[in-house]
Amino acid sequence: MDRVHRLAVVALHPIQYQAGLWRTMAAHPRLDVEVLYLDTMGIDGTIEPTTGNRLAWDLPLLDGYKYRFIRNLSPARFTAIVERINPWLPIALLNGRFDAVLFHGWLPLSNWLGVATAAARRMTVVYRGEGSMHQTSVHEGLFKRVKHAANALFLRRADAVAYSSRDNRDYQLSRGARPASLFSMPCAIDNEMLADAVADVERDAVRARLGLAEPAVVWLSAGRFTERKRMGDIVAALGDAAIDPTTQLLIAGAGPLQAELATQAETLGLADRVHLLGFLNQREMLEVMTASDVFVMASSMDPSPKAMSEALFLGLPVVCSDRVGTCDDLVSERNGFAYPCGDVPALAARLAELADPALRQRLSQGSRAVAAENDFRAATRLLIAKLDELAAGLDGRRETLENEAT
């Protein structure tokens, strides 16, 4: 009989892009999963300071899997390192009799407390975290060296380190992960949930609500309005002479550069073609995607943008900068284009090509195929395979010790 792995997931808080993975894992007969949340953020209406939006999602985050909340004593829930202080986490890990623990991220104090507990009880430690070779450190000197040393120490404590893309794999290696510990868990989303959420959405109705005429080609981008998202590049590309003047741009999100983007659009004479939609909840975002024709991601650093994965599932051709972490894995001539980050003429040229409806249709099929290959079921299978490999190695070592003892 195949081994059932008793797995604890230590997660910062409920996140809309992770809940589907927990459900998929919990539904697998070879996993007995319990999620240990270190905070109630995401379901308690907390205000996100960067955008000023309330973190409350319109899709279920706690259905379909076992979970519990571990009390967080931190007074600074958005401050790195001290954002999670959960003294009762070791008790939950010990009482749960888990044989493996999956940690997300390494900075919070509670994750260090958890990994120490897991190591003391010889639980298998699995690490999963964001990170890109394109990111730059805001710290220099001694602090940077100490931070990298701490990151390396945590990674070397992990028996397995999951990576979501080739870029993320290189990043984990650069931070000290052992090559033998690495395994793939691709950047994925909840395809089944998305299918249900858009089943009754009518493209024409959404377009009418947004004031978009059907013949117009509609570009969509989404994210925080910050420097690294480079939303201004997309606005500038819209004004390129090669772009059909009926083309419309939707930008979903909020952040400190919102006024600057609005001013840029007005200055370029594009105010009637650039639509700043503000923060959209999950269902609203999916509806807007069904009304769009092309998804654009211009970021200078974005390890694994889930909005891009959603766009692929919904069949949108994608144009993304070459500094998006999952670009090499998810975007090719099969379903879209990459371009050099910051090169607005190159971005405009690629977007101009997508005025061709026949090309968009072909790339749309490719996007759907890519999304089908990178879903939570694939990620779950790969995790189980790694746990099996580690368990077999542990069993082998135990058998060797028993033979030596006799």
Secondary structure, 3 states (H helix, E strand, C coil): CCCCEEEEEEECCCCHHHHHHHHHHHHCCCEEEEEEECCCCCCCCCEECCCCEECCCCCCCCCCCEEEECCCCCCCCCCCCCCCCCCCHHHHHHHCCCCEEEEECCCCHHHHHHHHHHHHCCCEEEEECCCCCCCCCCCCHHHHHHHHHHHHHHHHHCCEEEECCHHHHHHHHHCCCCHHHEEECCCCECHHHHHHHCCCCCHHHHHHHHCCCCCCCEEEEECCCCHHHCHHHHHHHHCCCCCCCCCEEEEECCCCCHHHHHHHHHHCCCCCCEEEEECCCHHHHHHHHHCCCEEEECCCCECCCHHHHHHHHCCCCEEEECCECCHHHHCCCCCEEEECCCCHHHHHHHHHHCCCHHHHHHHHHHHHHHHHHCEHHHHHHHHHHHHHHHHHHHHHHHHHHHHHHC
